[in-house]
Structures are given as C-alpha cells and as structure tokens.
Amino acid sequence: MNTTQSTWHHIRRSPFQSLTAILIMVITFFSLTTFIVISDGMSSVLKYFETKPEVTIYLKDGLDKNTMDNLQKELSNYPNVKEIKFISKEKALSIYKEQNESNPMLTEMVTASILPASFEVSVSDPSILEQIAQNFSAKTSVVDEIIYQKDMIESILNWTDIIRKSGIIIVSITAIISFLVTSVVIGMKITNRKEEIVISRLLGASKHYVKKSFLLEGVYYGIFGSLIGTGISYAIFYKFTTNINTFFQPITFIRSEYSLYGLILLSEVILGTIIGYTASWFGAKRYIKF
C-alpha cells in the first residue's frame, strides 16, 4: 500500500476525527476569506471618499434669498472649488423620499418644513474643506451644522480598523485552534496505530516512512478545509454581490475580478497546506518516539 492509499485508509478508519479537523479548517478559511473581501470593500469605500472631497453646510430656517446668495458667493471665492449645489427644503424632501421609498412609514410624517436647506460644496483639494468648515462653523447665526469628508473618512477609518483588528483576532484564534485540533487528531491516530507502527519499525521502516502518511493526512485536511471554507465564503458573496454593491452605490464594494479571487484561493490553499503539514509534523514528532 503506497503513502496516498495509506493516508486515505487512515481518514476512512476514523471519519469523525477527520471531519472535525476539516471542519475547523473550514471555519478558519471561511473567516479569513470573509475578512479579506470585507477589508477590500472598506478600502474601496475609503478611496472613494478620499477622491471626492465634499462639505455639506446645513442652513438655519428662515434665511432670505439675499443671505443665501451671499453665502454661495463667499463659497465660490475659495480656491479649488469644483461645484456648489444648493439643496432647497423641497429638494431635500424629494431626496429623502427617494432614499426611503421602500419604507412609507418613514416618509408619511415628513414634510419639507422640517428638513434644512443646504449647500453641497465639492473641491479638488481636500485641505480646502478644513478652511471652509472652520470659517462657516463660526457663522452660527446662519449655519446649523457642517458635515464634511474628514468626519466621514475618520469614521470609515475607525470602522476599517475595528474590522481589521477583529478579523485578525478571529482568524488567528481559529488558525491556532485548527493547528491544535489537527495536531491532536494526528496524535490520537498514531496512538491508535501504535502496535502497527512498532511492527513496521521492527521490520526496518524508518521514522520518516512511518510519518509520511500522517503528514500527508494533515496536508489533506489543510487543502480540503481551505477549498471548502473559501468556496462557501465565495458562494455567499456571489449570491449577495448585487445587493451589497447596490447598497454601496456608486462604490463597487465587491469587485468582479476573478484573477484576484483565484489568487486568494491559491494563497489560502498554500497556507492550509502549511498549517496542516506543520500541525501533523508536531503531532507525529510528539507521539512517534519509537
């Protein structure tokens, strides 16, 4: 019986132990793939807002046309201003209804009178946003609130940082568990076949020869676990890609680049192989001492 046949024989003889090791690997690589895709999407969101600097100035109620014209003129005097949009109360209501058309409960009690008019200012130099925000924040008699890209970028950065740290922690914990479970499973299988291994050694088999099938078994766990875990994650994202990208419009949160996902899959299979082989090697080294 060659090494490959011997390995499959070991897996079939204790299917529940093998399935446990593979399942933990699946969870590890599902978490890793999900983390990578979400991190990439958050990076796309961040890049979008970094390249489209904008400040929104919400006005107090009751301002006359002359005051609004003066504010717009003052805004146009700033350097690198690309566009200034005036959003009236009626336009704000229209936008609000469009954004919430699927939920009539949110729109039936809202009228134009309770929504503020505003200026949306786009600039080509993000540093101008700080100047506009500081200067117009002092105009408390006419300006109600200012929201600009820096606030949103900082918020996205915070969320991205939280997601990355959480992802690293989750993936690290599951990877360690995968390593330990695989090592223990291999150790248990070696213990169950102790007499067979002793006989093989007495007949002249080397330690490396005895270990080979167990090392290959760990590699199989890593390969199958990474393929299944990554595949499940891809299937879920594929199913909801349209919905997710529609929610984040005009940003493409999940990219349709098959070469990228192929590279991720290849990298994770290699990583799974390394984890499985290393865990098996430690398990075999610990239990095969004869």
N, C-alpha and C positions, 0 to 999 in steps of 0.2 A: 504494500500500500504506500503510494507516494505521499509527500507532505500535504498537498492540496486535499487529497482524499481523506487523509487522517484528520485534517482540520475540520472538514465538513462532518466527519464522523463524530468528532468531539462536540460540535454545535448541536447535532441532532440528538445526541445522548442526554444532553441536559438543556432542553429548549427554553425552559423558564429562566434559567440563569442567563442564557444568551440573549433572550428577548429583553431582560432587564437592562443588560449592558447596552444594547442597541437603543432602547427607549431613552435612556439617559443621554446618549449621544444625540439622538433626535432632538430632544429638548434643548440641548446645548446649541446645536447648529440652527435650530429654528429661532432661538433667541438672538444669536449672532447675526443671522441674515436680516431679521426684522429690524434690529438695531442699526445695521448698515444702511438699509433702504430709508428708514426714517431720518437718520442723520444726514443722508444725502439730500432728502427732501427739504429739511430745515435749512441746509446750506443754500439751496436754490431760493428759498423764501428770503433769506438774509441778503443774498446777492441782488435779488430783485429790488428790494427796498433801498439798498445802498446805491444802486444805479439810477434810482428815480426819486431824488430828494424832493420833498414837498412839505409845506407847512400849511395847516388849516387854522384860520383865525375865525372863531365864533364871535358874532357881534351881539351886543345887548339889544333888547327890544326898544322900539320907538325912535330909532335913528332916522333922520330925514335924508333925502336923496343927496343933498349938498355934502353932508358929513360923509356919506358913503363914497361919493365921488372923490373927496379929498383923501380919504384913506386909500382908495385904489391908486390915485395919482402918487401918493407917497410910496406905496409898494413898488410902483413901476420905476421909481428913481433908484432903487437898489441895483447894483451891478449883477450881471449873470442871471437876471430873471427871465425865464423862458415863457411862462404863461401865468396869467392871473384869471381865475374863474370866480365869478360872483354867483353864489348859490342862494337864491331867494328862499323865503319860507315855503312858498308854493312848490318850488323845485325840490327842496329838501323833503317835503311831504311825498312828492312823486317818487323820489329815490327810495325813501323809506318803505313805501308800499310795494315797489318792485322787489326790494330785498326780502320782504316778508309776505309776498303774495301767497305762499303756501300755508300761511297761518293767519287766517282772517281775524282771529281773536286779538292779535297784536296791532291790527290796523283800524278796527272799527271805532275805537275811542280816541284815536289820534287825529288832531287837526293841525292845519298849518300854523295856527296861532301859538302853539306850544313848542314849535321847533324853531331853532335860531337860524338866522341868515348867516352866511359865512363867506370868506374868501379862501380859495384854494390856490396857493402860490407854488409853482414849480420852478426850480432853479437848476443851473448846471454845475454850480459849485456848492457842495454841502455846507461849507463854512459860513455861507450867507444865511443859512437857516438860523444859526445861533444869533446872529445880529438882529434878524427880523424878530425872532422870538423874544429877545431881551428888550428891544425897543417897544414892541407892541404890548408886552406884558405890563409896561408902565402906564399904558393908556386904559386904566381901569374904568374910566367913565364911558368908554365906547366898546371895549373888548371884554367879552365874558370869559373866554377860555382859549388857550392856544395848544394845539396838538401838532407836533412836528416829528419828522422822521427819526430824530435822535431818540425820542422816547420809545418809538416802535422798535427801532433797531436794538436798543438796550433790552427791551422786553424779549425780543426774539433771541438775542444772545443769551439771556438768562435761561430761557426755556431750552435752548440748544445745549447749554452747559449742563442743565439738570438731566436732560435726556441722555447725553453722552456719559455723564458720571453714573447714572442709574444703569445704563446699558453695559458699561464696563464692569460694574459691580455684579450685575446679574449674570453676564456671560462668564466672568471669572469664577463665580461661585459654581455655576453649572459645569464649567470645564474641569474644575477641581473635583467635583462630585463624579463626573464621568471618568476621570483618571482613577480615582479611588475605587469606584464600583468595578471598573474593568480589571484593575489590579486584583481586587478581592475575588472576582468571579474566576479569573485565571488561576489564582491560588487555590480556590476550592476545587477546581477541576484537576489540578495537579495532585492535590491531596487524595481525591477520589481514585486517581490512577497511580497511586504511589507504588503499589506492588508491580504493576506493569512497567513502570519506569525503572524500578530496581532490576527487574529481569532484563530489560533492554540494556542497562548499564553493565550487567554481569556478562551479557553476550558480546560486549565490546562497543556498544553505541556510545558516541561522545556526548558530552553535555549539550553541545551546540545542536547535535542531531535531535536530541530529546526535546530541546526547547523550541525547535523550528516551528512545529505545528502550533504551539501555544502563541508564539509571536505572530504567526500568520493569522491566527484567530483574532487577536487584538486588532490587527490591521483591518480585517473584515468588519469588525464592529465599527471602527472609525469611518471606513468607506461607506458602509450601508447607512450608518447614522447621519453622516454629513449629507449624503444624497437625499435621504428621505426628509430630514429636517429642513434642508434648503428648498427641496421641492414643495413641501407643504407651505412654507412661507411664500414662495413664488406664486403658488396657486391662489392663495388668499389675496395677495396684492394684485394679481392679474384680474381676479373677479371684481375687485373694488377699485381698480385703477381709474375708470371713467368717473365714478362718484367722487373719489378723492381729488382728482385733478379739476373736476367741475367746482368743487368746494373752494379750491385754492386759486381759481382763475384770477388773472391770466397767467399765473405761475404754473409750470409743469412740475408738480411735486414728485410724481413717479415717472422717471424717464423711460422712453421706449428704445433703449439701446441694448440690443441682445448681446452684443460683444462684451459690454460691461458686466451683465449678469452671468455670462459664460465664464468670464474671468473670476468673478466672485465664487462661482460654483467650483471651479478648478482649484482656487486657493483654499476653499474650505475642505475639499476632498483631501488635499495635501496635508492640511492641518489635522484633519480627522485621522489620517494615516499615521501622522507623527504622534498624536495623543494615544491612539490605540497601540502602536508599537512600543512606545515608551512605557505605558502602563503595564503591558504584558511583560516587558523586559524586567521591570521591577518585581512584578508578581512571580515570574519564573526564577529570578535571582534569589528571591527570599525563600521559596519553597523547594527548589531543586538544589539540594546541597549534598547529594549522594551520587 
